[in-house]
Amino acid sequence: MRTIPESVLLSLALGALLPALAAADDSNMMPATGTDSFRCGSHLVENGMTLAKVQEYCGVPTQQTSDRWFYDRGPDKFRIIIHVQPDNTVGMIEEQQPQQ
């Protein structure tokens, strides 16, 4: 019976983990996944909505850059990342799972 060298096994394991680690933009968070909408209280925020309406529903983002708004919704809750379109509307919405 032929055995696989440890170096080959390690390379395979790292090859599977590195893309997921590279996708995470915060050391305390897991990689993000896309979604079409999310709730702020009783309001639904969706792709294409104006940022003014998002701020009316959700308040001021906890962090923002020129192309992304971040909403930290508390411990054990998904962090929301809104990708801002050039026309100041919601593009892609991501949910980033907190690391357990």
C-alpha atoms as an extended CHARMM CRD file, in Angstrom:
* protein
*
       100  EXT
         1         1  MET       CA              0.0000000000        0.0000000000        0.0000000000  PROA      1               0.0000000000
         2         2  ARG       CA              1.3100000000        3.4280000000       -0.9510000000  PROA      2               0.0000000000
         3         3  THR       CA              1.2060000000        6.3530000000        1.5220000000  PROA      3               0.0000000000
         4         4  ILE       CA              0.8790000000       10.0270000000        0.7160000000  PROA      4               0.0000000000
         5         5  PRO       CA              3.7530000000       12.1860000000        2.0020000000  PROA      5               0.0000000000
         6         6  GLU       CA              2.8560000000       14.6450000000        4.7780000000  PROA      6               0.0000000000
         7         7  SER       CA              4.0120000000       17.5890000000        2.6780000000  PROA      7               0.0000000000
         8         8  VAL       CA              1.4730000000       16.7110000000       -0.0280000000  PROA      8               0.0000000000
         9         9  LEU       CA             -1.3360000000       16.4040000000        2.5450000000  PROA      9               0.0000000000
        10        10  LEU       CA             -0.3910000000       19.7680000000        4.0570000000  PROA      10              0.0000000000
        11        11  SER       CA             -0.3560000000       21.4120000000        0.6260000000  PROA      11              0.0000000000
        12        12  LEU       CA             -3.8130000000       20.0360000000       -0.1460000000  PROA      12              0.0000000000
        13        13  ALA       CA             -5.2000000000       21.2340000000        3.1890000000  PROA      13              0.0000000000
        14        14  LEU       CA             -3.7320000000       24.7380000000        2.7830000000  PROA      14              0.0000000000
        15        15  GLY       CA             -4.9770000000       24.9300000000       -0.7890000000  PROA      15              0.0000000000
        16        16  ALA       CA             -8.5140000000       24.3400000000        0.4390000000  PROA      16              0.0000000000
        17        17  LEU       CA             -8.2830000000       26.8690000000        3.2980000000  PROA      17              0.0000000000
        18        18  LEU       CA             -6.4840000000       29.8070000000        1.7110000000  PROA      18              0.0000000000
        19        19  PRO       CA             -9.3080000000       31.0440000000       -0.5830000000  PROA      19              0.0000000000
        20        20  ALA       CA            -11.7180000000       31.2190000000        2.3620000000  PROA      20              0.0000000000
        21        21  LEU       CA             -9.1850000000       33.0150000000        4.5350000000  PROA      21              0.0000000000
        22        22  ALA       CA             -8.3800000000       35.5060000000        1.7880000000  PROA      22              0.0000000000
        23        23  ALA       CA            -12.0730000000       36.3680000000        1.3680000000  PROA      23              0.0000000000
        24        24  ALA       CA            -12.3910000000       37.5090000000        4.9860000000  PROA      24              0.0000000000
        25        25  ASP       CA            -11.7490000000       41.2320000000        5.4300000000  PROA      25              0.0000000000
        26        26  ASP       CA            -11.8300000000       41.2070000000        9.2420000000  PROA      26              0.0000000000
        27        27  SER       CA             -9.8020000000       38.9340000000       11.4690000000  PROA      27              0.0000000000
        28        28  ASN       CA            -12.7930000000       38.3220000000       13.7550000000  PROA      28              0.0000000000
        29        29  MET       CA            -15.2470000000       37.4740000000       10.9910000000  PROA      29              0.0000000000
        30        30  MET       CA            -15.9080000000       34.5550000000        8.6920000000  PROA      30              0.0000000000
        31        31  PRO       CA            -16.0720000000       35.0330000000        4.8950000000  PROA      31              0.0000000000
        32        32  ALA       CA            -19.1220000000       36.8630000000        3.6020000000  PROA      32              0.0000000000
        33        33  THR       CA            -21.9810000000       35.3880000000        1.5990000000  PROA      33              0.0000000000
        34        34  GLY       CA            -24.2760000000       37.2460000000       -0.7970000000  PROA      34              0.0000000000
        35        35  THR       CA            -27.9530000000       37.9330000000       -0.1930000000  PROA      35              0.0000000000
        36        36  ASP       CA            -30.7090000000       39.8920000000       -1.9550000000  PROA      36              0.0000000000
        37        37  SER       CA            -32.0430000000       41.7100000000        1.1050000000  PROA      37              0.0000000000
        38        38  PHE       CA            -31.9350000000       42.1060000000        4.8730000000  PROA      38              0.0000000000
        39        39  ARG       CA            -34.1520000000       43.5670000000        7.5900000000  PROA      39              0.0000000000
        40        40  CYS       CA            -33.6520000000       46.6780000000        9.6670000000  PROA      40              0.0000000000
        41        41  GLY       CA            -36.4010000000       46.5210000000       12.2500000000  PROA      41              0.0000000000
        42        42  SER       CA            -39.6420000000       46.0710000000       10.3130000000  PROA      42              0.0000000000
        43        43  HSD       CA            -38.1580000000       47.4180000000        7.0560000000  PROA      43              0.0000000000
        44        44  LEU       CA            -36.6800000000       45.3990000000        4.1920000000  PROA      44              0.0000000000
        45        45  VAL       CA            -33.5020000000       46.7000000000        2.5360000000  PROA      45              0.0000000000
        46        46  GLU       CA            -33.0380000000       45.4200000000       -1.0310000000  PROA      46              0.0000000000
        47        47  ASN       CA            -30.7130000000       45.7730000000       -4.0090000000  PROA      47              0.0000000000
        48        48  GLY       CA            -31.3560000000       49.0030000000       -5.9310000000  PROA      48              0.0000000000
        49        49  MET       CA            -32.6620000000       50.9330000000       -2.8930000000  PROA      49              0.0000000000
        50        50  THR       CA            -31.2750000000       54.4350000000       -2.3810000000  PROA      50              0.0000000000
        51        51  LEU       CA            -28.6910000000       54.9060000000        0.3530000000  PROA      51              0.0000000000
        52        52  ALA       CA            -30.8590000000       57.6800000000        1.8360000000  PROA      52              0.0000000000
        53        53  LYS       CA            -33.6550000000       55.1320000000        2.3420000000  PROA      53              0.0000000000
        54        54  VAL       CA            -31.2000000000       52.6180000000        3.8500000000  PROA      54              0.0000000000
        55        55  GLN       CA            -30.0230000000       55.2650000000        6.3200000000  PROA      55              0.0000000000
        56        56  GLU       CA            -33.6380000000       56.1530000000        7.1330000000  PROA      56              0.0000000000
        57        57  TYR       CA            -34.3580000000       52.4680000000        7.9050000000  PROA      57              0.0000000000
        58        58  CYS       CA            -31.0580000000       51.3960000000        9.4910000000  PROA      58              0.0000000000
        59        59  GLY       CA            -29.4000000000       54.5590000000       10.7510000000  PROA      59              0.0000000000
        60        60  VAL       CA            -25.8200000000       55.6290000000       10.1670000000  PROA      60              0.0000000000
        61        61  PRO       CA            -23.4820000000       52.7600000000        9.1780000000  PROA      61              0.0000000000
        62        62  THR       CA            -21.0450000000       51.6520000000       11.8590000000  PROA      62              0.0000000000
        63        63  GLN       CA            -18.2680000000       51.9850000000        9.2650000000  PROA      63              0.0000000000
        64        64  GLN       CA            -18.1350000000       53.1710000000        5.6780000000  PROA      64              0.0000000000
        65        65  THR       CA            -15.7360000000       53.5670000000        2.7900000000  PROA      65              0.0000000000
        66        66  SER       CA            -16.3320000000       55.1620000000       -0.5910000000  PROA      66              0.0000000000
        67        67  ASP       CA            -17.7320000000       51.9130000000       -1.9760000000  PROA      67              0.0000000000
        68        68  ARG       CA            -19.0610000000       49.9770000000        1.0500000000  PROA      68              0.0000000000
        69        69  TRP       CA            -21.2830000000       50.5300000000        4.0770000000  PROA      69              0.0000000000
        70        70  PHE       CA            -20.9640000000       48.2240000000        7.0960000000  PROA      70              0.0000000000
        71        71  TYR       CA            -23.6390000000       47.5460000000        9.6990000000  PROA      71              0.0000000000
        72        72  ASP       CA            -22.5170000000       45.6660000000       12.8220000000  PROA      72              0.0000000000
        73        73  ARG       CA            -25.7430000000       44.3930000000       14.3450000000  PROA      73              0.0000000000
        74        74  GLY       CA            -24.4390000000       43.1390000000       17.6580000000  PROA      74              0.0000000000
        75        75  PRO       CA            -22.7730000000       40.0290000000       19.0420000000  PROA      75              0.0000000000
        76        76  ASP       CA            -23.7220000000       36.7180000000       17.4460000000  PROA      76              0.0000000000
        77        77  LYS       CA            -25.4700000000       38.4950000000       14.5450000000  PROA      77              0.0000000000
        78        78  PHE       CA            -24.4530000000       38.7610000000       10.9170000000  PROA      78              0.0000000000
        79        79  ARG       CA            -22.5270000000       41.8680000000        9.8960000000  PROA      79              0.0000000000
        80        80  ILE       CA            -24.0540000000       43.4780000000        6.7980000000  PROA      80              0.0000000000
        81        81  ILE       CA            -21.8720000000       44.8540000000        4.0090000000  PROA      81              0.0000000000
        82        82  ILE       CA            -23.5810000000       46.9940000000        1.3730000000  PROA      82              0.0000000000
        83        83  HSD       CA            -21.6730000000       47.5790000000       -1.8580000000  PROA      83              0.0000000000
        84        84  VAL       CA            -22.4730000000       51.1200000000       -2.9880000000  PROA      84              0.0000000000
        85        85  GLN       CA            -23.2200000000       51.7110000000       -6.6740000000  PROA      85              0.0000000000
        86        86  PRO       CA            -22.0200000000       54.9090000000       -8.4480000000  PROA      86              0.0000000000
        87        87  ASP       CA            -25.6280000000       56.2160000000       -8.4240000000  PROA      87              0.0000000000
        88        88  ASN       CA            -25.7410000000       55.9220000000       -4.5810000000  PROA      88              0.0000000000
        89        89  THR       CA            -27.9440000000       52.8620000000       -4.5410000000  PROA      89              0.0000000000
        90        90  VAL       CA            -27.4940000000       49.4600000000       -2.9440000000  PROA      90              0.0000000000
        91        91  GLY       CA            -25.5380000000       47.0700000000       -5.1400000000  PROA      91              0.0000000000
        92        92  MET       CA            -24.5710000000       43.7130000000       -3.7270000000  PROA      92              0.0000000000
        93        93  ILE       CA            -25.4730000000       42.9060000000       -0.1100000000  PROA      93              0.0000000000
        94        94  GLU       CA            -23.2830000000       40.5520000000        1.9080000000  PROA      94              0.0000000000
        95        95  GLU       CA            -23.8200000000       38.9300000000        5.2760000000  PROA      95              0.0000000000
        96        96  GLN       CA            -20.6840000000       38.1600000000        7.2160000000  PROA      96              0.0000000000
        97        97  GLN       CA            -21.0900000000       35.5250000000        9.8990000000  PROA      97              0.0000000000
        98        98  PRO       CA            -19.4760000000       36.2190000000       13.2650000000  PROA      98              0.0000000000
        99        99  GLN       CA            -16.6890000000       33.8430000000       14.1790000000  PROA      99              0.0000000000
       100       100  GLN       CA            -17.7340000000       31.4870000000       16.9760000000  PROA      100             0.0000000000
